[in-house]
Amino acid sequence: MPDPFTPLVLVHGGSFAGSCWDLVVTRLRGPVLAVDLPGRGVHPAPLDSLTIAAAAESVAADIDAAGFDDVVLVGHSLAGCSMPTTIGLLGDRVLHAVFVACTVPENGKSCLDTLPSEVKAMVREDIRTPVGVLDEASAKAFFGSDLDQEQFKWCRERMVPEGLDLVLEPVDLTPLRSPFPRTWVRTLRDAIIDPEDQLRYAENAGNCEIIDMDAGHMCMISKPAELATLLNELAASSRRSPA
C-alpha cells in the first residue's frame, strides 16, 4: 500500500544546516528529508561555491538519492531564493511548495536588493568574504525574538558560517509560473523579515495561501508542533491526480 503522506523535503535558510529542522522532523508522520546545502553538514564545500544553481542541484540530487518521486518542497528564509530553480529542476514532481518566512525577490533581483540601504552598504564592503557564525547579540536580534533561553541556546548550537553568493545572485522566478499549489507561512513576530514584506514576497512567489503564525523567524524552533501539524496536513493532502 502506498504511503498516505507525500515526502516532505525541508530546505534550511542562511546561517543554518538541515539540523535546524530537528524539532519538526520528529513530529512529522510521513517520509521526510531535511537537506544540507553545500558548505555544511554532509556536503562540505567552500562557502563561495554555494550558488543558486548549486543549491538547487544539491537538493534535487538528495531527493533522488532518497528515492522520492513526488515531494512537498518546504523552504525557510534565504531558501526562497533557490526554491524557484529547484522547482524548475524537479518540475511536476513538486506537488506543493511551502515558503516559511522566505525572501523571494522580484524576478531578476537579488536578496541584497530587498535589504535596507545601510545593510546593503555593509554587505558590499565584504562582498566576497564568507560570513562567520553570527555573534550572540546579532543572533539574538535576528533569530531569537520569540525564543526562550533554552530554545536560543539550541538555536545557537546549530548555527554555521555562511557565504554571500545566495544573497548577491539575481533570482529567476520563471519556474513559479507553473500551476502548482503553494503555501506561505508568515511569521508575525519576525525580526529579520518583516511580516508586511512577506506579503510582497508571497506575491512574487505567486498564488500562495497565507498562513499566519504567531512566531519569530525561527518558527521551527519556537513553534515546532504547530509547523509540523501544518506540514503533516499538506503531506497528506498533496497527491498526484490519477491519469
N, C-alpha and C positions, 0 to 999 in steps of 0.2 A: 504494500500500500504506500502511495507517495506521501511524503511528509506534508502535513497540513500547513506548514509555515514556509514561505519563501525565504531563502537565506538572506540574512542581513549582513551588509558589508559596511563597517564603520571606519571612516577616514578622519584622522585627527587634524587639528589645526596647528598653527605655528607655536613653537616652543614646547611641543609635546610629542609623544610617540603613541603607539596603539594602546599602551598601558593606561592612558587617561580614561579609557572606557571600562576599566575592570569592574567597577561597581555596577555598571549597567549590564555587562556581559553575563554576570552571574544571575541576573533576573530575567534573561531572555529565554523563551521557551523552545525556540527552534534553532536551526543551524546559524552560526554567526562567525564572522571573521573580522577582527579588529586589526587593520593593517598597520605596518610601519612604513612610512615613506622613506625614500633613500636618504641616508645620512644618520640613521638611528636604528636601534633595535636590531632586528635580524637582517637589515640591509645597510651595513656600514658603507659609507661613501663620503667623498669630500662634500662639504655642505654647499659649495658653489656649483655642484653638479645637479642640484635639485631645481630643475626647470619644470614648467607646467607639463611639457611632454613627458619628461622623466617620471614625474609623479603619476600621471595617467597610465603610462606603460607599466609601472611597478604595480599599481592597483589591479590592472587588468591581468597581469601575469599571476599575481597572488590568487585572484579569483579562479583562474584556470587551474592553478596548482591545487586549489581546494576542491576542484571538481564541481563547482557551482555552474549551473546553466543560467537560469533566471535569478535576478537578485533585486533586493531593495537597497539602493545605494544611499548611505547616510554620511553627510559631511558636516564638520564643525568649523566655524570661523574661517581661517585662511583657505581651508579646503574648498570653499566656494569658488576660488579662482581656478582650480584644476578640475573640479567636477564636470564642467561642460565638456572638456576634452576627454575625460574618462568616459562620459556618456557617449561621445562620438565614437570611441573605440569599441564600446560594448554594444552599441546600437539597441535593438529592441530586447536585448537581454535585461535591460533596466526596466523593470515593471513599475517602479515608483522611486522617486528621488526625494530625499528629506534633507532640507537645509536647516541646520541648527545654528542660529546666531551667526550666519555666514556674512562674508563680504563678497558681493557679486557686482563688480563694477559694470559700467556701461560697456557695450561691445567696443573693442579696440582701446579701452582704457585699462589702467593697472590699479592694483590695490593702493599704490602710492598716490595715485590721482584722487583717491577718496579721502585722503588724510588732511587734517588742518595744515595750513601753510607752515606753521612753526615746526610741526613734526616732519613735514617734507624736507625742510632745510636740514634738520638733524640727520635724517636718513641719507641725504645726498652727501653730507660730509664724510660718511663712512660707507660709501655706496657699494664697495666690494669687500668690506670687512665682515666676516661672519660674526653674528651676534652671539655672545656667550649666554649662559643661563642668567636670566634677569636677577638683579639683586632683590633682597627680600621686600624692601619698601615698594619697588616698582611692581613686583609680582602681586603684592597685596592690593595695590591700587587697581591693577588691570584685571586680575583674575579672582581676587578674594573678597569681592564686595558683599557677598552673602555667605561666605564660608566661616564656620566657627574655627576655633584654634586647631582642633584635631583634623578637620577637613582641610584646612590650609596647609598643615604640615604634610598631609597625604599628597596634596596637590604639588607642593614644592619638591617632594621626593621624586616626582615623575617628570619634572621639567628637564629639558635638554637644550643644548645650544642650537641656534637656528641660523640659517643663511638668509640672504635678502632677495634671491632671484625670483621667488614666487611673488614677492611684494612689488618688484620692478617690472615684471613681464606683462604686456597687454593681454587681455583675455579675448578669446574668440567664443562668442555665445551662439554661434550658428547651430551647434548640435541641440540647443534648447528649443529650437523651432519644432522639433518632433513632438507629436501629440501623445505624451505620456503623463500620468498623474504626478503631482509634486506637492509637497507639504513644506511649510516654513514654520519652524519653532522660533517664536520671537521672545527673547528673554527680557522681561520688563525692567529688571534691575541691573541691566548690563552697564558696566562702567567703561567698556572699551569700544563696543559697537552700539551706538545709541539706538533705542527702540524705534524712534522715528526714521532714522537712516535705514534700519532694517526693512521698513515698509517699502522704501525706494529700491533697495536691493532685491526684495521679493518681486517687485515689478520687473526688474531686469531678468530675474530667473524665469518669470513667465507663468501666469495662471496657477499660482500657489494658493492652497488653502492655508490660512494663517491660524496657527495655534499659539495663543498667548500663554506664557509660563511665568509665574511669579518667582523669578530666579535671576541670578547673575550670569556672567558669561560662561562659567564652568558648571552648567546645569547638570552635567553628567556626574558631578561630584556632590553638589548640594541637593539635587532632586533626582537621584538615580532611579528610584521606584516609579516616579511619575513619568520620566522619559521612557523607561523600559515598558511601561504599560502602553504608551502610545505606539512604540515600535513593534510590540507584540501584536497589537491590533492591525497595524499596517502589513506586517508579515503574513498575518492570517488572511487578510482581505485582498492582497495583491496576487492575483492568479492570472495566468495566461488564458485568454478566451479560447474555447475549443475551435479547432479549424473548421 
